[in-house]
């Protein structure tokens, strides 16, 4: 994987159709604010930003991702736009809460009308070898989601090895994840190309065996166009073009959209 990542970094330097790909990447974004200082005005600003890309004849982002108290407001602001509302749920970012309380938080955001839920696995339990617990907690959250898409955050920066990233990806998929996601963005390292490549390989293997496509979402620290292009090319090279749409590929970001817009419009 190291050689593939290095080759793709070189490819980015002279990438044909760069602006067209960056425009497509906007449609893959989950514009995100997950801060303790979030308030209604910040959510209004984020939703306005999501809608403003249409003024530049660019695609709108796939979703806006917020904390549970702001789901209803975001829904109102984005109504009819096609931009989804996503929320974290299940004791984000630590996951350190009894499962029934985590499930109740998931049920709350579903009742508020969320389109997508981002949960995080219990990394302590995973590192203690409690594999069935990871499957069970994902399954419980998926059941609470119903038809709402579930993205399962592995927090790869805490998983210690590529073998653990592979196993955690497999367990999340067994539990019913619609997407697997690298990181909360709250620890370092957050998203890395190496972790992303490992997760993509699990997705490809699962697809080859079952014909079922699982989505992928890198998040955390992705702030420049070149970084986004690297993740885009990893998806293209490992899982293929069928994943290059926002049904199966998202990028979680807060600053990235500004950098892409500046490059395209500059």
C-alpha positions in Angstrom: 0.0 0.0 0.0 2.9 2.4 0.7 4.0 2.3 -2.9 0.5 2.9 -4.2 0.1 5.9 -1.9 3.4 7.4 -3.0 2.5 6.9 -6.6 -0.8 8.6 -6.2 0.9 11.5 -4.4 3.0 11.9 -7.5 0.0 11.6 -9.8 -1.7 14.5 -8.1 1.0 16.9 -9.1 -0.1 16.7 -12.8 -3.6 15.3 -12.5 -5.7 15.8 -15.6 -9.1 17.3 -15.0 -8.1 18.5 -11.5 -10.8 21.2 -11.2 -13.5 18.8 -12.5 -12.6 16.3 -9.8 -12.4 18.9 -7.1 -15.9 20.0 -8.2 -17.1 16.4 -7.8 -15.4 16.2 -4.4 -17.7 19.0 -3.2 -20.6 16.7 -3.7 -18.9 14.1 -1.5 -18.5 16.4 1.5 -20.1 16.1 4.9 -19.7 19.7 6.1 -19.2 19.3 9.8 -19.2 21.2 13.0 -18.8 19.2 16.2 -17.5 21.6 18.8 -18.5 22.3 22.4 -19.1 25.9 21.4 -21.7 25.0 18.7 -24.9 27.1 18.8 -27.8 27.9 16.5 -26.0 30.7 14.8 -23.1 28.5 13.9 -25.4 25.8 12.5 -27.2 28.5 10.5 -23.9 29.6 9.1 -22.9 26.1 8.2 -26.2 25.4 6.4 -25.9 28.6 4.5 -22.4 27.7 3.5 -23.7 24.3 2.2 -26.3 26.0 0.1 -24.1 28.7 -1.2 -22.2 26.4 -3.5 -25.1 26.6 -5.9 -24.3 30.3 -6.4 -21.1 29.2 -8.0 -22.7 26.6 -10.2 -21.1 23.9 -8.2 -22.6 20.8 -6.6 -24.0 21.0 -3.1 -22.4 19.0 -0.4 -23.8 15.6 0.4 -24.6 16.4 4.1 -24.2 18.7 7.0 -23.1 16.9 10.2 -24.0 18.3 13.6 -24.6 17.4 17.2 -28.0 16.0 18.2 -29.5 19.2 19.6 -29.2 20.9 16.2 -30.7 18.3 13.9 -34.2 19.9 13.8 -32.8 23.3 13.0 -30.5 21.9 10.3 -33.5 20.0 8.8 -35.5 23.2 8.6 -32.7 25.2 7.0 -31.9 22.5 4.4 -35.4 21.5 3.6 -35.9 20.8 -0.1 -32.2 21.3 -1.0 -31.3 17.6 -1.2 -28.5 18.2 1.3 -28.8 15.5 4.0 -28.6 16.1 7.8 -26.2 13.8 9.6 -25.7 13.6 13.4 -23.3 11.9 15.7 -24.9 9.7 18.2 -23.9 7.1 20.8 -21.7 9.1 23.2 -19.5 10.6 20.5 -16.5 10.8 20.5 -15.6 8.4 23.3 -18.4 5.8 23.1 -18.0 5.4 26.8 -21.7 5.1 27.9 -23.9 2.0 28.5 -25.2 0.7 25.2 -28.9 1.2 26.0 -28.1 4.9 26.6 -26.2 5.1 23.3 -29.0 3.5 21.5 -31.5 6.0 23.1 -29.4 8.8 21.7 -29.6 7.2 18.3 -33.4 6.9 18.6 -33.6 10.6 19.6 -31.8 11.8 16.4 -33.9 9.5 14.3 -37.0 10.9 15.8 -35.7 14.4 15.1 -35.6 13.5 11.4 -31.9 12.9 10.8 -30.9 11.2 7.5 -27.7 9.7 8.7 -26.1 8.7 12.0 -22.4 8.6 12.7 -21.5 6.4 15.7 -18.1 5.3 17.1 -17.1 1.9 18.3 -15.9 1.1 21.8 -12.2 1.1 21.2 -11.4 -0.1 24.7 -13.6 -3.1 24.3 -12.1 -3.8 20.9 -8.5 -3.6 22.1 -9.5 -6.0 25.0 -10.5 -8.5 22.4 -14.3 -8.2 22.8 -15.0 -8.7 19.2 -18.6 -9.8 19.6 -19.4 -6.7 21.7 -18.4 -4.6 18.7 -20.6 -6.5 16.4 -23.5 -6.3 18.9 -23.2 -2.6 19.5 -23.2 -1.8 15.8 -26.1 -4.1 15.3 -28.1 -2.4 18.1 -27.4 1.1 16.7 -28.3 -0.1 13.2 -31.6 -1.5 14.5 -32.3 1.9 16.2 -31.5 3.6 12.9 -34.0 1.7 10.8 -33.8 3.0 7.3 -31.4 5.8 8.4 -27.9 5.2 7.1 -25.3 4.3 9.8 -21.7 5.3 9.5 -19.4 3.5 12.0 -16.3 5.4 13.1 -13.4 3.1 13.9 -11.1 5.9 15.4 -8.2 4.3 13.5 -5.6 6.4 15.3 -6.3 4.4 18.5 -6.3 1.0 17.0 -2.5 0.5 17.1 -2.0 -1.6 13.9 -3.1 -2.2 10.4 -4.3 -5.7 11.4 -6.6 -4.1 14.0 -7.9 -1.6 11.5 -8.7 -4.5 9.2 -10.4 -6.5 11.9 -12.4 -3.5 13.2 -13.6 -2.8 9.7 -14.8 -6.4 9.3 -16.6 -6.4 12.7 -18.4 -3.1 11.9 -19.6 -4.5 8.5 -20.8 -7.7 10.2 -22.8 -5.5 12.6 -24.6 -3.8 9.8 -22.6 -0.7 9.0 -23.6 1.1 5.8 -20.4 3.1 5.9 -17.1 2.7 7.8 -15.4 5.9 8.8 -11.8 6.5 9.9 -12.0 9.0 12.7 -13.9 11.4 15.0 -11.4 14.2 14.3 -10.9 14.5 18.0 -7.5 12.7 18.3 -4.3 12.5 16.4 -3.6 10.9 14.1 -7.0 11.3 12.5 -7.6 10.1 8.9 -4.5 8.7 7.2 -4.1 7.3 3.7 -2.7 4.1 5.2 -5.8 3.5 7.3 -8.0 4.4 4.5 -6.3 2.0 2.1 -6.7 -0.9 4.7 -10.4 -0.1 5.1 -10.9 0.1 1.3 -9.3 -3.3 0.9 -11.8 -4.8 3.4 -14.7 -3.2 1.5 -13.4 -4.6 -1.8 -13.0 -8.1 -0.4 -16.5 -8.0 1.1 -17.9 -6.8 -2.2 -16.1 -9.5 -4.1 -17.6 -12.1 -1.8 -21.2 -10.8 -1.4 -21.9 -8.2 -4.1 -22.8 -5.7 -1.4 -21.2 -2.2 -1.5 -20.2 -0.7 1.9 -19.4 3.1 1.9 -16.2 4.7 3.1 -15.7 8.1 4.9 -12.3 9.5 5.8 -12.6 12.4 8.3 -10.3 14.4 10.5 -7.6 16.7 9.4 -8.5 16.7 5.7 -8.1 20.4 4.9 -6.4 20.8 1.5 -7.4 20.0 -2.0 -4.3 17.7 -2.4 -5.3 15.7 0.6 -8.9 15.2 -0.7 -7.6 14.2 -4.1 -5.4 11.6 -2.6 -8.4 10.0 -0.8 -10.4 10.2 -4.0 -7.7 8.4 -6.0 -7.3 5.7 -3.3 -11.0 5.0 -3.7 -10.7 5.0 -7.5 -7.7 2.6 -7.5 -8.8 0.2 -4.8 -12.6 -0.1 -4.9 -13.2 1.5 -8.3 -15.4 4.0 -10.0 -18.6 2.5 -8.6 -17.7 4.1 -5.3 -17.0 7.6 -6.7 -20.3 9.1 -5.7 -21.9 10.2 -2.4 -23.9 7.1 -1.9 -20.6 5.2 -1.1 -17.9 7.8 -0.5 -17.9 10.8 1.8 -15.2 13.1 3.2 -15.8 14.7 6.6 -14.4 18.2 6.7 -14.9 21.7 8.0 -12.2 23.7 6.2 -11.7 21.7 3.0 -14.6 23.3 1.2 -13.0 26.7 1.4 -9.8 25.5 0.0 -11.5 23.8 -2.9 -13.6 26.8 -3.7 -10.6 29.1 -3.6 -8.7 26.9 -6.1 -11.6 26.4 -8.5 -12.6 30.1 -8.5 -9.0 31.4 -8.5 
